[in-house]
């Protein structure tokens, strides 16, 4: 084990964990971007998870059950959306998990170094390598902005369900009589307005005809 430490294999392990974490963060950013594009057209989305969420939302209103906490339903659905077996809610924590693993490896290295009486140069190189990897992970978070993308995804899904689908379903299934009354009044007012415009147009034509006749007789 001492030879393993002396060959700086633990440093290589930390670098490998850092590279794997950055790769997972890039994949997460791509997945979130595609989901955001689907959420922008959620009503016609082909994504099976979003279609299932819309179907479940619609079924509740068909059963005359109003949905109150839409954001809670969206947050819960993030655990059902999965990629490579990882939920969309869990993928946003990839960077935190990577940093945690790095810290665990560093602590293990330092404890083993103390046990095997490693030289100061070894401690310095191991600590600097770990710090560099952690800085890389922090920089990748600013670059990929996975947590920001996750919040935007939840916001877009909540906006569609709360402000587009919910009012439509409430009118259709919870208050159909009010919708029919509104449509009846609207068409009645439209017909009344059209009739009024037709009468006004007829009077205007009659007035023009009378003026024409008066001018003709005067000549």
C-alpha positions as CSV (number, residue, x, y, z in Angstrom):
1,X,0.0,0.0,0.0
2,X,2.9,2.3,0.7
3,X,4.2,1.8,-2.7
4,X,0.8,2.5,-4.1
5,X,0.8,5.9,-2.3
6,X,4.4,6.6,-3.4
7,X,3.5,6.1,-7.0
8,X,0.8,8.8,-6.6
9,X,-1.9,6.4,-7.7
10,X,-4.4,8.1,-5.4
11,X,-3.7,11.4,-7.2
12,X,-4.5,9.7,-10.5
13,X,-7.7,8.3,-8.9
14,X,-8.7,11.9,-7.9
15,X,-8.1,13.1,-11.4
16,X,-10.1,10.2,-12.8
17,X,-13.0,11.0,-10.5
18,X,-12.8,14.7,-11.5
19,X,-12.9,13.9,-15.2
20,X,-15.8,11.5,-14.7
21,X,-17.7,14.1,-12.8
22,X,-17.1,16.8,-15.5
23,X,-18.3,14.3,-18.2
24,X,-21.5,13.5,-16.2
25,X,-22.1,17.2,-15.7
26,X,-21.8,17.8,-19.4
27,X,-24.3,14.9,-20.1
28,X,-26.6,16.4,-17.5
29,X,-26.5,19.8,-19.1
30,X,-27.4,18.2,-22.5
31,X,-30.3,16.2,-21.0
32,X,-31.7,19.3,-19.2
33,X,-31.4,21.3,-22.4
34,X,-33.4,18.8,-24.3
35,X,-36.0,18.6,-21.6
36,X,-36.3,22.3,-21.5
37,X,-37.0,22.3,-25.3
38,X,-39.7,19.7,-24.7
39,X,-41.2,21.7,-21.9
40,X,-41.5,24.8,-24.1
41,X,-44.1,22.8,-26.1
42,X,-45.3,20.5,-23.4
43,X,-48.8,20.2,-24.8
44,X,-47.5,18.5,-27.9
45,X,-44.3,17.0,-26.5
46,X,-43.3,13.5,-27.5
47,X,-41.5,12.9,-24.2
48,X,-43.1,10.0,-22.5
49,X,-42.6,11.4,-19.0
50,X,-44.2,14.8,-19.9
51,X,-47.1,13.1,-21.7
52,X,-47.7,10.9,-18.7
53,X,-47.7,14.0,-16.4
54,X,-50.1,15.9,-18.7
55,X,-52.3,12.7,-18.8
56,X,-52.3,12.3,-15.1
57,X,-53.1,16.0,-14.6
58,X,-56.0,15.7,-17.1
59,X,-57.3,12.6,-15.5
60,X,-57.6,14.3,-12.1
61,X,-59.9,17.0,-13.6
62,X,-61.9,14.4,-15.5
63,X,-62.6,12.8,-12.1
64,X,-63.7,16.3,-10.8
65,X,-60.6,16.6,-8.6
66,X,-58.9,20.0,-8.6
67,X,-55.1,20.2,-8.4
68,X,-53.9,22.8,-6.0
69,X,-50.1,22.5,-5.5
70,X,-48.8,22.2,-9.1
71,X,-45.2,22.9,-8.1
72,X,-45.2,20.0,-5.8
73,X,-46.4,17.7,-8.6
74,X,-43.6,19.0,-10.9
75,X,-41.0,18.5,-8.2
76,X,-42.2,14.9,-7.7
77,X,-42.2,14.2,-11.4
78,X,-38.5,15.1,-11.6
79,X,-37.8,11.9,-9.7
80,X,-39.7,9.9,-12.4
81,X,-37.8,11.4,-15.3
82,X,-34.7,9.2,-15.6
83,X,-31.5,9.0,-17.7
84,X,-29.2,6.0,-17.3
85,X,-31.1,5.1,-14.2
86,X,-30.5,8.5,-12.5
87,X,-33.5,10.8,-11.9
88,X,-33.5,14.3,-13.2
89,X,-33.7,15.6,-9.7
90,X,-30.6,13.7,-8.7
91,X,-28.6,14.6,-11.8
92,X,-28.3,18.2,-10.6
93,X,-26.2,17.0,-7.7
94,X,-23.5,15.4,-9.8
95,X,-21.0,18.2,-9.0
96,X,-21.7,18.0,-5.3
97,X,-21.2,14.2,-5.3
98,X,-18.0,14.6,-7.2
99,X,-16.6,17.1,-4.8
100,X,-17.6,14.9,-1.9
101,X,-15.8,11.9,-3.3
102,X,-12.7,14.0,-3.9
103,X,-12.7,15.2,-0.3
104,X,-13.1,11.6,0.9
105,X,-10.2,10.4,-1.2
106,X,-8.1,13.3,0.1
107,X,-8.9,12.5,3.7
108,X,-8.1,8.8,3.1
109,X,-4.8,9.8,1.5
110,X,-3.8,12.1,4.4
111,X,-4.6,9.4,7.0
112,X,-2.7,6.8,5.1
113,X,0.2,9.2,4.6
114,X,0.4,9.7,8.3
115,X,0.3,6.0,8.9
116,X,3.1,5.3,6.4
117,X,5.1,8.4,7.3
118,X,5.0,9.9,3.8
119,X,7.4,12.9,3.1
120,X,6.1,16.5,3.1
121,X,6.5,16.7,-0.7
122,X,4.0,13.9,-1.0
123,X,1.4,15.8,1.2
124,X,2.0,19.0,-0.8
125,X,1.5,17.4,-4.2
126,X,-1.5,15.4,-3.1
127,X,-3.2,18.4,-1.5
128,X,-2.5,20.7,-4.5
129,X,-3.8,18.0,-6.9
130,X,-7.0,17.6,-4.9
131,X,-7.5,21.4,-4.8
132,X,-7.0,21.7,-8.5
133,X,-9.6,19.0,-9.2
134,X,-12.1,20.7,-6.9
135,X,-11.5,24.0,-8.6
136,X,-12.1,22.3,-11.9
137,X,-15.4,21.0,-10.7
138,X,-16.5,24.4,-9.4
139,X,-15.5,26.0,-12.7
140,X,-17.5,23.3,-14.6
141,X,-20.6,24.2,-12.6
142,X,-20.4,27.8,-13.7
143,X,-19.8,26.6,-17.3
144,X,-22.6,24.1,-17.6
145,X,-25.0,25.7,-15.1
146,X,-26.8,22.4,-14.4
147,X,-28.7,23.7,-11.3
148,X,-29.9,26.8,-13.2
149,X,-31.1,24.6,-16.1
150,X,-32.9,22.4,-13.6
151,X,-34.8,25.3,-12.1
152,X,-35.7,26.6,-15.5
153,X,-37.0,23.2,-16.5
154,X,-39.2,23.1,-13.4
155,X,-40.4,26.6,-14.0
156,X,-41.5,26.0,-17.6
157,X,-43.3,22.8,-16.6
158,X,-45.1,24.6,-13.7
159,X,-46.0,27.5,-15.9
160,X,-47.6,25.3,-18.6
161,X,-49.6,23.2,-16.1
162,X,-50.6,26.2,-13.9
163,X,-51.3,28.9,-16.4
164,X,-52.3,27.0,-19.6
165,X,-53.6,23.5,-18.9
166,X,-55.2,24.1,-15.5
167,X,-57.6,26.9,-16.5
168,X,-58.5,25.0,-19.6
169,X,-59.4,21.8,-17.7
170,X,-61.2,23.8,-15.0
171,X,-63.5,25.4,-17.6
172,X,-64.1,22.1,-19.4
173,X,-64.6,19.7,-16.4
174,X,-65.3,21.7,-13.2
175,X,-67.3,24.7,-14.5
176,X,-68.8,23.7,-17.9
177,X,-72.0,25.6,-17.3
178,X,-70.1,28.9,-16.8
179,X,-68.3,28.2,-20.1
180,X,-71.5,27.6,-21.9
181,X,-73.1,30.7,-20.4
182,X,-70.1,32.8,-21.5
183,X,-70.2,31.4,-25.0
184,X,-73.9,32.0,-25.2
185,X,-73.6,35.6,-24.1
186,X,-70.6,36.1,-26.3
187,X,-72.4,34.9,-29.5
188,X,-75.6,36.8,-28.5
189,X,-73.6,40.0,-28.2
190,X,-71.8,39.3,-31.5
191,X,-75.1,38.7,-33.3
192,X,-76.6,41.9,-31.7
193,X,-73.5,43.9,-32.8
194,X,-73.7,42.5,-36.3
195,X,-77.4,43.4,-36.6
196,X,-76.7,46.9,-35.3
197,X,-74.0,47.3,-37.9
198,X,-76.3,46.1,-40.6
199,X,-79.1,48.5,-39.6
200,X,-76.6,51.4,-39.4
201,X,-75.3,50.5,-42.9
202,X,-78.8,50.4,-44.3
203,X,-79.6,53.8,-42.8
204,X,-76.4,55.2,-44.3
205,X,-77.3,53.8,-47.7
206,X,-80.8,55.2,-47.5
207,X,-79.5,58.7,-46.5
208,X,-77.1,58.6,-49.5
209,X,-79.9,57.6,-51.8
210,X,-82.2,60.4,-50.6
211,X,-79.3,63.0,-51.0
212,X,-78.8,61.6,-54.6
213,X,-82.5,62.0,-55.4
214,X,-82.7,65.5,-54.0
215,X,-79.7,66.6,-56.1
216,X,-81.2,64.9,-59.2
217,X,-84.6,66.7,-58.7
218,X,-82.9,70.0,-58.1
219,X,-81.1,69.7,-61.5
